[in-house]
């Protein structure tokens, strides 16, 4: 009896014999899990590329390279992003205002404004996919719970038509229902962990970029004040 019961409770059989609603819930959760792993891989590559690109540009920037040289190189690079793109946008605004013979204060304010816009734009591009991970992590357990409740409900409805209730009649319905919860947790846990991990990494990258923007503004301010004193 125990052998027959054990042989009848294979996970694959339970999934195939589940009700259409529970099977649909399982399918949705499996697709959500696959999509979350795709997002995790995409975020991993994006953050790694962003960190490497920022470190490379900072080394060049602080090595004593001329700003005009860095600006021309960035202008020729159509695929610039990260710090290089932020630097290019900020210096473009600074040079534009300088050509208009604006005072130092308006030039610095305009440059800071463009740098903030560039920081926000690049950060939004970097964090694409985080909101989807958060949604999967928060919703998947409830979707799995819905499948479990539905499966248990069907199991008890089926028991009403049975004269003698035994473990063999109860176990399959309960087991197939619990599989939905297990799949929901399998989809949710990696999504939540990845969301927390990449949110922290995103804040770290943003802080480094914001610090670079402040240092760049200070450098431009010193240069503009120095050139003004020379002209006087």
Backbone as CSV, one residue per row, in Angstrom:
resi,resn,N_x,N_y,N_z,CA_x,CA_y,CA_z,C_x,C_y,C_z
1,UNK,0.841,-1.204,0.000,0.000,0.000,0.000,0.876,1.255,0.000
2,UNK,1.890,1.262,0.845,2.796,2.415,0.913,3.553,2.594,-0.387
3,UNK,3.925,1.422,-1.001,4.660,1.498,-2.267,3.785,2.066,-3.363
4,UNK,2.521,1.650,-3.397,1.611,2.149,-4.422,1.371,3.642,-4.240
5,UNK,1.216,4.069,-2.968,1.005,5.483,-2.713,2.218,6.313,-3.105
6,UNK,3.415,5.830,-2.788,4.644,6.550,-3.123,4.818,6.653,-4.629
7,UNK,4.503,5.568,-5.340,4.688,5.571,-6.785,3.686,6.463,-7.481
8,UNK,2.568,6.739,-6.822,1.545,7.569,-7.455,1.736,9.053,-7.180
9,UNK,2.760,9.420,-6.418,2.937,10.810,-6.038,4.189,11.428,-6.642
10,UNK,4.520,11.059,-7.855,5.615,11.720,-8.551,5.206,13.152,-8.878
11,UNK,6.150,14.086,-8.787,5.848,15.496,-9.001,5.322,15.735,-10.411
12,UNK,5.952,15.093,-11.392,5.507,15.283,-12.775,4.067,14.814,-12.974
13,UNK,3.709,13.695,-12.350,2.331,13.207,-12.467,1.351,14.156,-11.797
14,UNK,1.740,14.684,-10.653,0.864,15.615,-9.948,0.616,16.878,-10.769
15,UNK,1.668,17.357,-11.424,1.517,18.562,-12.255,0.594,18.288,-13.435
16,UNK,0.788,17.136,-14.077,-0.028,16.796,-15.241,-1.484,16.524,-14.863
17,UNK,-1.702,16.023,-13.658,-3.053,15.688,-13.226,-3.741,16.838,-12.490
18,UNK,-3.045,17.947,-12.314,-3.636,19.078,-11.606,-4.761,19.690,-12.429
19,UNK,-5.585,20.457,-11.757,-6.695,21.118,-12.448,-6.152,22.189,-13.389
20,UNK,-6.912,22.559,-14.421,-6.416,23.561,-15.383,-6.013,24.875,-14.728
21,UNK,-6.759,25.306,-13.707,-6.423,26.571,-13.047,-5.065,26.466,-12.357
22,UNK,-4.819,25.368,-11.647,-3.546,25.180,-10.953,-2.411,25.052,-11.963
23,UNK,-2.650,24.361,-13.065,-1.628,24.254,-14.108,-1.306,25.617,-14.709
24,UNK,-2.330,26.435,-14.898,-2.096,27.792,-15.415,-1.265,28.611,-14.436
25,UNK,-1.583,28.485,-13.152,-0.802,29.194,-12.122,0.649,28.738,-12.147
26,UNK,0.884,27.439,-12.241,2.249,26.920,-12.306,2.986,27.437,-13.532
27,UNK,2.302,27.466,-14.678,2.927,27.948,-15.910,3.317,29.413,-15.779
28,UNK,2.416,30.218,-15.237,2.707,31.639,-15.056,3.907,31.829,-14.132
29,UNK,3.972,31.060,-13.063,5.078,31.186,-12.113,6.403,30.732,-12.710
30,UNK,6.371,29.670,-13.511,7.599,29.213,-14.170,8.100,30.269,-15.149
31,UNK,7.175,30.858,-15.919,7.567,31.926,-16.846,8.107,33.136,-16.095
32,UNK,7.482,33.472,-14.957,7.973,34.593,-14.150,9.369,34.306,-13.614
33,UNK,9.609,33.053,-13.213,10.934,32.681,-12.716,11.987,32.796,-13.811
34,UNK,11.667,32.300,-14.999,12.608,32.400,-16.121,12.885,33.858,-16.474
35,UNK,11.835,34.677,-16.454,12.007,36.100,-16.768,12.864,36.791,-15.714
36,UNK,12.678,36.423,-14.443,13.482,37.034,-13.379,14.956,36.664,-13.516
37,UNK,15.242,35.418,-13.900,16.642,35.024,-14.098,17.253,35.733,-15.300
38,UNK,16.432,35.989,-16.323,16.912,36.777,-17.465,17.267,38.199,-17.015
39,UNK,16.392,38.799,-16.196,16.652,40.144,-15.692,17.884,40.173,-14.798
40,UNK,18.053,39.139,-13.981,19.223,39.071,-13.096,20.510,39.023,-13.916
41,UNK,20.518,38.192,-14.961,21.704,38.108,-15.818,21.967,39.438,-16.531
42,UNK,20.899,40.075,-16.992,21.033,41.360,-17.684,21.564,42.433,-16.736
43,UNK,21.027,42.486,-15.518,21.493,43.461,-14.544,22.945,43.203,-14.151
44,UNK,23.299,41.938,-14.003,24.686,41.605,-13.651,25.656,42.123,-14.704
45,UNK,25.350,41.870,-15.967,26.230,42.329,-17.038,26.245,43.853,-17.124
46,UNK,25.074,44.480,-16.943,25.000,45.932,-17.025,25.770,46.625,-15.916
47,UNK,25.630,46.128,-14.697,26.343,46.735,-13.571,27.845,46.502,-13.685
48,UNK,28.231,45.318,-14.136,29.654,45.027,-14.308,30.267,45.936,-15.359
49,UNK,29.568,46.123,-16.472,30.059,47.001,-17.538,30.130,48.443,-17.062
50,UNK,29.109,48.880,-16.308,29.087,50.255,-15.808,30.252,50.511,-14.860
51,UNK,30.511,49.583,-13.952,31.602,49.749,-13.003,32.955,49.779,-13.701
52,UNK,33.159,48.870,-14.648,34.422,48.844,-15.377,34.614,50.120,-16.204
53,UNK,33.543,50.566,-16.868,33.621,51.781,-17.675,33.902,53.014,-16.831
54,UNK,33.243,53.121,-15.676,33.461,54.267,-14.794,34.886,54.283,-14.247
55,UNK,35.379,53.116,-13.828,36.749,53.045,-13.303,37.767,53.423,-14.377
56,UNK,37.538,52.944,-15.593,38.453,53.254,-16.697,38.472,54.746,-16.997
57,UNK,37.299,55.361,-17.037,37.242,56.790,-17.354,37.843,57.625,-16.231
58,UNK,37.602,57.233,-14.982,38.175,57.997,-13.872,39.694,57.948,-13.880
59,UNK,40.257,56.787,-14.220,41.715,56.691,-14.294,42.271,57.653,-15.335
60,UNK,41.601,57.717,-16.489,42.060,58.629,-17.540,41.864,60.081,-17.114
61,UNK,40.711,60.359,-16.492,40.393,61.736,-16.108,41.388,62.280,-15.091
62,UNK,41.719,61.455,-14.090,42.599,61.926,-13.030,44.072,61.680,-13.343
63,UNK,44.375,61.191,-14.534,45.777,60.993,-14.915,46.420,62.272,-15.433
64,UNK,45.616,63.344,-15.517,46.149,64.617,-15.994,45.832,64.891,-17.443
65,UNK,44.934,64.116,-18.040,44.568,64.341,-19.436,43.825,65.665,-19.580
66,UNK,44.008,66.311,-20.720,43.349,67.582,-20.995,41.841,67.365,-21.139
67,UNK,41.071,68.310,-20.597,39.619,68.202,-20.694,39.146,68.235,-22.136
68,UNK,39.800,69.047,-22.948,39.415,69.136,-24.364,39.654,67.809,-25.081
69,UNK,40.743,67.133,-24.724,41.028,65.835,-25.330,39.975,64.809,-24.933
70,UNK,39.633,64.780,-23.647,38.590,63.863,-23.182,37.249,64.189,-23.818
71,UNK,36.991,65.482,-23.978,35.722,65.901,-24.582,35.644,65.462,-26.045
72,UNK,36.719,65.646,-26.780,36.733,65.244,-28.194,36.609,63.731,-28.347
73,UNK,37.282,62.991,-27.482,37.163,61.528,-27.528,35.753,61.070,-27.214
74,UNK,35.127,61.715,-26.236,33.753,61.353,-25.887,32.794,61.719,-27.012
75,UNK,33.073,62.825,-27.688,32.211,63.258,-28.791,32.259,62.267,-29.947
76,UNK,33.415,61.654,-30.149,33.567,60.690,-31.236,32.996,59.323,-30.878
77,UNK,32.795,59.080,-29.590,32.283,57.787,-29.141,30.757,57.820,-29.096
78,UNK,30.124,57.239,-30.083,28.658,57.255,-30.158,28.015,56.349,-29.111
79,UNK,28.802,55.424,-28.541,28.268,54.490,-27.553,28.680,54.860,-26.132
80,UNK,29.024,56.112,-25.915,29.440,56.529,-24.570,28.271,56.383,-23.591
81,UNK,28.604,56.022,-22.372,27.607,55.937,-21.317,28.307,56.102,-19.981
82,UNK,27.548,56.072,-18.919,28.132,56.188,-17.598,28.825,57.523,-17.379
83,UNK,29.966,57.495,-16.725,30.689,58.716,-16.391,31.125,59.489,-17.630
84,UNK,31.495,58.770,-18.665,31.931,59.452,-19.885,30.803,60.287,-20.471
85,UNK,29.596,59.734,-20.482,28.455,60.464,-21.013,28.090,61.630,-20.102
86,UNK,28.151,61.420,-18.782,27.858,62.495,-17.839,28.866,63.630,-17.993
87,UNK,30.138,63.258,-18.108,31.195,64.263,-18.318,30.954,65.039,-19.614
88,UNK,30.618,64.329,-20.671,30.409,64.984,-21.973,29.246,65.971,-21.914
89,UNK,28.134,65.556,-21.332,26.968,66.432,-21.250,27.259,67.665,-20.402
90,UNK,27.940,67.451,-19.280,28.253,68.583,-18.406,29.211,69.569,-19.040
91,UNK,30.284,69.061,-19.641,31.261,69.957,-20.261,30.676,70.637,-21.492
92,UNK,29.789,69.968,-22.212,29.125,70.591,-23.369,28.342,71.826,-22.927
93,UNK,27.601,71.674,-21.836,26.837,72.814,-21.325,27.759,73.928,-20.844
94,UNK,28.855,73.550,-20.189,29.805,74.543,-19.696,30.412,75.336,-20.855
95,UNK,30.840,74.642,-21.895,31.440,75.318,-23.046,30.422,76.166,-23.794
96,UNK,29.187,75.691,-23.850,28.129,76.445,-24.518,27.886,77.773,-23.802
97,UNK,27.807,77.724,-22.479,27.594,78.946,-21.705,28.824,79.852,-21.754
98,UNK,29.998,79.237,-21.831,31.228,80.031,-21.897,31.298,80.817,-23.199
99,UNK,30.837,80.213,-24.283,30.820,80.921,-25.571,29.886,82.118,-25.547
100,UNK,28.862,82.021,-24.713,27.910,83.130,-24.581,28.408,84.190,-23.602
101,UNK,29.624,83.987,-23.087,30.256,84.927,-22.151,29.410,85.100,-20.891
102,UNK,28.863,84.001,-20.421,28.090,84.042,-19.186,29.023,84.191,-17.992
103,UNK,28.479,84.706,-16.917,29.258,84.839,-15.694,29.559,83.456,-15.110
104,UNK,30.491,83.442,-14.163,30.908,82.159,-13.579,29.758,81.450,-12.873
105,UNK,28.989,82.179,-12.087,27.898,81.562,-11.325,26.854,80.904,-12.238
106,UNK,26.349,81.600,-13.275,25.393,80.934,-14.175,25.992,79.739,-14.909
107,UNK,27.276,79.835,-15.259,27.914,78.704,-15.937,27.952,77.476,-15.030
108,UNK,28.325,77.675,-13.781,28.417,76.560,-12.842,27.030,76.001,-12.542
109,UNK,26.045,76.880,-12.361,24.686,76.416,-12.083,24.124,75.610,-13.251
110,UNK,24.354,76.095,-14.474,23.881,75.362,-15.647,24.567,74.016,-15.799
111,UNK,25.866,73.982,-15.517,26.599,72.721,-15.596,26.107,71.727,-14.548
112,UNK,25.885,72.206,-13.334,25.381,71.328,-12.274,24.009,70.764,-12.631
113,UNK,23.164,71.604,-13.231,21.824,71.152,-13.605,21.892,70.041,-14.655
114,UNK,22.733,70.227,-15.654,22.872,69.205,-16.704,23.485,67.927,-16.136
115,UNK,24.428,68.072,-15.219,25.040,66.887,-14.599,24.003,66.098,-13.800
116,UNK,23.135,66.799,-13.090,22.084,66.098,-12.331,21.136,65.359,-13.261
117,UNK,20.796,65.997,-14.371,19.925,65.341,-15.355,20.608,64.106,-15.928
118,UNK,21.903,64.244,-16.254,22.651,63.109,-16.791,22.761,61.974,-15.801
119,UNK,22.979,62.305,-14.533,23.049,61.276,-13.497,21.736,60.510,-13.390
120,UNK,20.634,61.240,-13.371,19.324,60.588,-13.244,19.017,59.733,-14.467
121,UNK,19.335,60.243,-15.653,19.042,59.497,-16.871,19.860,58.214,-16.939
122,UNK,21.144,58.295,-16.647,21.984,57.102,-16.706,21.616,56.101,-15.612
123,UNK,21.204,56.604,-14.442,20.805,55.708,-13.361,19.517,54.975,-13.719
124,UNK,18.582,55.678,-14.349,17.335,55.027,-14.769,17.608,53.944,-15.803
125,UNK,18.530,54.227,-16.718,18.889,53.237,-17.728,19.575,52.038,-17.090
126,UNK,20.418,52.295,-16.091,21.152,51.215,-15.431,20.226,50.308,-14.638
127,UNK,19.188,50.880,-14.036,18.316,50.124,-13.131,17.085,49.546,-13.829
128,UNK,17.067,49.554,-15.143,15.941,48.958,-15.850,15.839,47.464,-15.517
129,UNK,14.680,47.046,-15.078,14.470,45.655,-14.701,14.297,45.465,-13.210
130,UNK,14.747,46.431,-12.409,14.614,46.301,-10.962,13.148,46.311,-10.525
131,UNK,12.354,47.160,-11.158,10.934,47.217,-10.781,10.225,45.910,-11.100
132,UNK,10.605,45.279,-12.223,10.003,43.988,-12.571,10.404,42.916,-11.568
133,UNK,11.669,42.932,-11.137,12.102,41.980,-10.110,11.338,42.184,-8.805
134,UNK,11.124,43.439,-8.447,10.373,43.721,-7.222,8.945,43.203,-7.324
135,UNK,8.345,43.369,-8.500,6.970,42.897,-8.697,6.895,41.374,-8.605
136,UNK,7.858,40.691,-9.253,7.867,39.225,-9.195,8.078,38.749,-7.768
137,UNK,9.001,39.388,-7.067,9.288,38.976,-5.704,8.122,39.174,-4.752
138,UNK,7.313,40.195,-4.990,6.199,40.472,-4.085,4.919,39.741,-4.473
139,UNK,4.725,39.484,-5.762,3.451,38.913,-6.229,3.499,37.394,-6.336
140,UNK,4.650,36.834,-6.706,4.743,35.395,-6.970,4.256,34.528,-5.804
141,UNK,4.617,34.832,-4.540,4.114,33.984,-3.448,2.589,33.974,-3.359
142,UNK,1.967,35.116,-3.633,0.508,35.185,-3.556,-0.146,34.436,-4.719
143,UNK,0.491,34.493,-5.885,-0.019,33.718,-7.013,0.070,32.226,-6.700
144,UNK,1.210,31.805,-6.148,1.353,30.412,-5.743,0.352,30.030,-4.668
145,UNK,0.099,30.940,-3.731,-0.884,30.672,-2.671,-2.285,30.529,-3.252
146,UNK,-2.592,31.337,-4.259,-3.884,31.206,-4.931,-4.038,29.817,-5.545
147,UNK,-2.970,29.337,-6.212,-3.015,27.992,-6.787,-3.188,26.928,-5.721
148,UNK,-2.531,27.141,-4.573,-2.655,26.179,-3.477,-4.083,26.146,-2.931
149,UNK,-4.657,27.316,-2.695,-6.029,27.383,-2.182,-7.006,26.752,-3.157
150,UNK,-6.809,27.041,-4.442,-7.697,26.465,-5.461,-7.572,24.936,-5.492
151,UNK,-6.334,24.455,-5.422,-6.126,23.002,-5.454,-6.718,22.306,-4.239
152,UNK,-6.529,22.901,-3.057,-7.097,22.310,-1.844,-8.626,22.341,-1.894
153,UNK,-9.172,23.426,-2.410,-10.621,23.513,-2.546,-11.161,22.400,-3.440
154,UNK,-10.485,22.179,-4.576,-10.908,21.096,-5.465,-10.745,19.734,-4.799
155,UNK,-9.686,19.591,-3.982,-9.473,18.314,-3.294,-10.605,18.021,-2.315
156,UNK,-11.033,19.017,-1.568,-12.124,18.806,-0.621,-13.464,18.610,-1.324
157,UNK,-13.633,19.289,-2.464,-14.852,19.047,-3.240,-14.888,17.607,-3.736
158,UNK,-13.733,17.095,-4.155,-13.670,15.703,-4.606,-13.927,14.720,-3.483
159,UNK,-13.529,15.090,-2.243,-13.753,14.192,-1.108,-15.242,14.018,-0.805
160,UNK,-16.036,15.000,-1.183,-17.474,14.895,-0.922,-18.113,13.770,-1.720
161,UNK,-17.454,13.374,-2.793,-18.001,12.317,-3.646,-17.424,10.940,-3.312
162,UNK,-16.609,10.866,-2.270,-15.972,9.607,-1.894,-16.617,9.096,-0.605
163,UNK,-16.932,7.819,-0.599,-17.577,7.234,0.589,-16.605,7.093,1.748
164,UNK,-15.384,6.659,1.435,-14.385,6.434,2.486,-13.140,7.259,2.195
165,UNK,-12.804,8.164,3.105,-11.651,9.052,2.925,-10.409,8.380,3.490
166,UNK,-9.398,8.259,2.635,-8.118,7.690,3.046,-6.998,8.646,2.653
167,UNK,-5.796,8.340,3.120,-4.638,9.162,2.759,-4.412,9.159,1.254
168,UNK,-4.686,8.030,0.614,-4.481,7.925,-0.832,-5.410,8.847,-1.601
169,UNK,-6.583,9.124,-1.069,-7.512,10.018,-1.765,-7.233,11.483,-1.465
170,UNK,-6.680,11.774,-0.290,-6.429,13.167,0.092,-5.077,13.666,-0.417
171,UNK,-4.057,12.812,-0.351,-2.678,13.239,-0.619,-2.458,13.851,-2.000
172,UNK,-2.938,13.265,-3.104,-2.649,13.855,-4.418,-3.154,15.284,-4.563
173,UNK,-4.380,15.547,-4.130,-4.917,16.899,-4.256,-4.155,17.908,-3.429
174,UNK,-3.805,17.533,-2.195,-3.046,18.434,-1.337,-1.638,18.652,-1.894
175,UNK,-1.022,17.593,-2.379,0.345,17.685,-2.899,0.420,18.580,-4.132
176,UNK,-0.513,18.407,-5.065,-0.489,19.234,-6.278,-0.747,20.695,-5.935
177,UNK,-1.536,20.939,-4.890,-1.782,22.309,-4.470,-0.519,22.942,-3.885
178,UNK,0.213,22.179,-3.083,1.421,22.708,-2.448,2.538,22.962,-3.456
179,UNK,2.517,22.253,-4.569,3.534,22.476,-5.600,3.455,23.910,-6.115
180,UNK,2.240,24.446,-6.221,2.070,25.822,-6.684,2.752,26.810,-5.733
181,UNK,2.603,26.578,-4.437,3.269,27.441,-3.461,4.789,27.317,-3.574
182,UNK,5.270,26.091,-3.756,6.720,25.876,-3.883,7.275,26.609,-5.102
183,UNK,6.571,26.528,-6.220,7.035,27.220,-7.432,6.989,28.730,-7.221
184,UNK,5.958,29.206,-6.515,5.870,30.632,-6.234,7.048,31.127,-5.414
185,UNK,7.434,30.355,-4.404,8.598,30.733,-3.600,9.884,30.626,-4.403
186,UNK,9.964,29.620,-5.263,11.149,29.450,-6.113,11.323,30.647,-7.042
187,UNK,10.211,31.233,-7.481,10.280,32.418,-8.341,10.566,33.682,-7.540
188,UNK,10.014,33.752,-6.320,10.078,34.997,-5.555,11.415,35.213,-4.855
189,UNK,11.966,34.164,-4.258,13.158,34.334,-3.417,14.357,34.883,-4.205
190,UNK,14.721,34.307,-5.368,15.842,34.897,-6.119,15.556,36.325,-6.575
191,UNK,14.297,36.614,-6.923,13.952,37.962,-7.376,14.144,38.980,-6.261
192,UNK,13.724,38.635,-5.044,13.873,39.554,-3.910,15.346,39.756,-3.559
193,UNK,16.102,38.672,-3.525,17.535,38.781,-3.210,18.264,39.620,-4.256
194,UNK,17.939,39.377,-5.538,18.588,40.143,-6.605,18.192,41.613,-6.547
195,UNK,16.923,41.880,-6.247,16.479,43.274,-6.149,17.245,44.017,-5.062
196,UNK,17.366,43.420,-3.892,18.098,44.063,-2.797,19.574,44.251,-3.147
197,UNK,20.157,43.230,-3.777,21.584,43.287,-4.122,21.871,44.392,-5.130
198,UNK,21.090,44.435,-6.212,21.372,45.406,-7.268,20.883,46.802,-6.915
199,UNK,19.927,46.915,-6.008,19.559,48.239,-5.507,20.728,48.845,-4.730
200,UNK,21.365,48.032,-3.891,22.531,48.513,-3.134,23.684,48.865,-4.071
201,UNK,23.932,48.031,-5.067,25.016,48.319,-6.016,24.708,49.571,-6.821
202,UNK,23.432,49.762,-7.173,23.043,50.960,-7.916,23.261,52.221,-7.102
203,UNK,22.954,52.176,-5.816,23.191,53.328,-4.941,24.678,53.619,-4.818
204,UNK,25.480,52.565,-4.795,26.933,52.749,-4.709,27.476,53.411,-5.974
205,UNK,27.021,52.947,-7.134,27.468,53.536,-8.397,27.004,54.981,-8.510
206,UNK,25.763,55.245,-8.095,25.241,56.609,-8.166,26.052,57.541,-7.259
207,UNK,26.401,57.078,-6.069,27.189,57.904,-5.147,28.547,58.239,-5.740
208,UNK,29.187,57.258,-6.364,30.496,57.505,-6.984,30.379,58.497,-8.137
209,UNK,29.328,58.358,-8.939,29.137,59.268,-10.059,28.797,60.675,-9.589
210,UNK,27.984,60.771,-8.546,27.636,62.086,-8.004,28.874,62.766,-7.427
211,UNK,29.736,62.008,-6.765,30.981,62.570,-6.233,31.873,63.059,-7.367
212,UNK,31.961,62.281,-8.460,32.746,62.703,-9.615,32.183,63.995,-10.195
213,UNK,30.857,64.105,-10.279,30.232,65.309,-10.826,30.570,66.523,-9.967
214,UNK,30.565,66.358,-8.646,30.913,67.468,-7.767,32.373,67.880,-7.955
215,UNK,33.252,66.892,-8.076,34.666,67.205,-8.285,34.888,67.869,-9.638
216,UNK,34.134,67.440,-10.635,34.245,68.042,-11.959,33.781,69.494,-11.931
217,UNK,32.682,69.766,-11.228,32.188,71.133,-11.108,33.210,72.010,-10.390
218,UNK,33.808,71.484,-9.339,34.825,72.246,-8.608,36.019,72.552,-9.506
219,UNK,36.422,71.593,-10.331,37.534,71.802,-11.253,37.207,72.873,-12.277
220,UNK,36.022,72.806,-12.843,35.604,73.812,-13.834,35.484,75.189,-13.193
221,UNK,35.022,75.221,-11.952,34.901,76.501,-11.262,36.263,77.130,-11.030
222,UNK,37.230,76.320,-10.636,38.594,76.856,-10.443,39.160,77.371,-11.753
223,UNK,38.921,76.618,-12.845,39.444,77.051,-14.137,38.795,78.349,-14.602
224,UNK,37.482,78.438,-14.401,36.776,79.644,-14.864,37.171,80.864,-14.045
225,UNK,37.348,80.684,-12.727,37.786,81.789,-11.873,39.213,82.200,-12.235
226,UNK,40.070,81.197,-12.521,41.451,81.499,-12.896,41.537,82.242,-14.202
227,UNK,40.731,81.837,-15.190,40.752,82.510,-16.489,40.194,83.924,-16.383
228,UNK,39.199,84.136,-15.488,38.645,85.454,-15.294,39.679,86.397,-14.679
229,UNK,40.444,85.884,-13.709,41.488,86.712,-13.083,42.588,87.028,-14.073
230,UNK,42.911,86.072,-14.956,43.946,86.325,-15.967,43.502,87.416,-16.928
231,UNK,42.222,87.382,-17.300,41.716,88.405,-18.227,41.716,89.766,-17.580
232,UNK,41.473,89.784,-16.236,41.512,91.075,-15.551,42.955,91.600,-15.477
